[in-house]
Amino acid sequence: MQRDTNPISLFKAWYQEELDQSSLSIPSAVCLSTQGLDGYPNARFVSFKEIIDGSFVITGPLNSRKGLEIQQHHQVALTFWWTTTERQVRIQGVAQKLSPEPADSYFEKRSRASQVVSNISQQGSEINDIALLQSTVKTQLKINEHIKRPESWGEFAIQPIRMEFMQFKPSRFHERWLFERHKEQWLINQLQP
Ligand SMILES: Cc1cc2nc3c(=O)[nH]c(=O)nc-3n(C[C@H](O)[C@H](O)[C@H](O)COP(=O)(O)O)c2cc1C
């Protein structure tokens, strides 16, 4: 493992190496864990977008289950498993809602189908009439007009306080490095596999 003293640069290097070699259609998938409102941990995959000012950006409906959970408990975790390079990165940090401008630009970059579905579907709400929902989506797909970002769609920036990098080894003596942020410094320790 390269001995980077900054976990953000190490993350960027590892992610790029995985992207360069991966044949997965969604190599940006990352497991986002939140504290459930009922106390049970909750996890689901989302797409990692980018790092801004040292924070990891994810997007989605703010009024979804994950959105409500994050707004209640800001402490979250992100877990990457990169199959090609056989590396795991675990991140714990504090999620903050970003201002609307970047959200507009992320929304613009989404496929039209994703924009239409985000505009019509109330993510996580129960379906009463699936035929009606599907026909509304179909109709909107046919109308060639600009789709504005729904107010409830936005992004969270997760500022890491702890990042652990694990490199799988054929010997099974996997290499683990833990970075913990103390004020402006990162403390680094190697962990037993
Ligand atoms: C590979 C993959 C990527 C996903 N990306 C996102 C995403 O970026 N944002 C999002 O809101 N949901 C995404 N989803 C859907 C979530 O897993 C989840 O179903 C949805 O966010 C609702 O979760 P919640 O009810 O906990 O809010 C993705 C699912 C998969 C499998």
PDBQT file of the ligand as one rigid body, heavy atoms in Angstrom, charges set to zero:
ROOT
HETATM    1  C1  LIG A 201     -25.884   0.863  -7.346  1.00  0.00    +0.000 C 
HETATM    2  C2  LIG A 201     -26.972   1.698  -6.732  1.00  0.00    +0.000 A 
HETATM    3  C3  LIG A 201     -26.863   3.079  -6.733  1.00  0.00    +0.000 A 
HETATM    4  C4  LIG A 201     -27.866   3.875  -6.155  1.00  0.00    +0.000 A 
HETATM    5  N1  LIG A 201     -27.702   5.222  -6.130  1.00  0.00    +0.000 NA
HETATM    6  C5  LIG A 201     -28.589   5.979  -5.459  1.00  0.00    +0.000 A 
HETATM    7  C6  LIG A 201     -28.351   7.375  -5.282  1.00  0.00    +0.000 A 
HETATM    8  O1  LIG A 201     -27.326   7.934  -5.698  1.00  0.00    +0.000 OA
HETATM    9  N2  LIG A 201     -29.294   8.094  -4.594  1.00  0.00    +0.000 N 
HETATM   10  C7  LIG A 201     -30.431   7.506  -4.095  1.00  0.00    +0.000 A 
HETATM   11  O2  LIG A 201     -31.245   8.233  -3.508  1.00  0.00    +0.000 OA
HETATM   12  N3  LIG A 201     -30.662   6.195  -4.241  1.00  0.00    +0.000 NA
HETATM   13  C8  LIG A 201     -29.770   5.412  -4.897  1.00  0.00    +0.000 A 
HETATM   14  N4  LIG A 201     -30.000   4.067  -5.015  1.00  0.00    +0.000 N 
HETATM   15  C9  LIG A 201     -31.224   3.489  -4.413  1.00  0.00    +0.000 C 
HETATM   16  C10 LIG A 201     -30.992   3.228  -2.904  1.00  0.00    +0.000 C 
HETATM   17  O3  LIG A 201     -30.288   2.018  -2.709  1.00  0.00    +0.000 OA
HETATM   18  C11 LIG A 201     -32.309   3.150  -2.111  1.00  0.00    +0.000 C 
HETATM   19  O4  LIG A 201     -33.167   2.200  -2.676  1.00  0.00    +0.000 OA
HETATM   20  C12 LIG A 201     -33.037   4.497  -2.080  1.00  0.00    +0.000 C 
HETATM   21  O5  LIG A 201     -32.133   5.565  -1.918  1.00  0.00    +0.000 OA
HETATM   22  C13 LIG A 201     -34.059   4.523  -0.953  1.00  0.00    +0.000 C 
HETATM   23  O6  LIG A 201     -33.405   4.372   0.272  1.00  0.00    +0.000 OA
HETATM   24  P1  LIG A 201     -34.045   4.933   1.639  1.00  0.00    +0.000 P 
HETATM   25  O7  LIG A 201     -35.457   4.428   1.652  1.00  0.00    +0.000 OA
HETATM   26  O8  LIG A 201     -33.232   4.379   2.735  1.00  0.00    +0.000 OA
HETATM   27  O9  LIG A 201     -33.988   6.433   1.561  1.00  0.00    +0.000 OA
HETATM   28  C14 LIG A 201     -29.016   3.263  -5.592  1.00  0.00    +0.000 A 
HETATM   29  C15 LIG A 201     -29.124   1.865  -5.590  1.00  0.00    +0.000 A 
HETATM   30  C16 LIG A 201     -28.112   1.102  -6.140  1.00  0.00    +0.000 A 
HETATM   31  C17 LIG A 201     -28.249  -0.412  -6.119  1.00  0.00    +0.000 C 
ENDROOT
TORSDOF 0
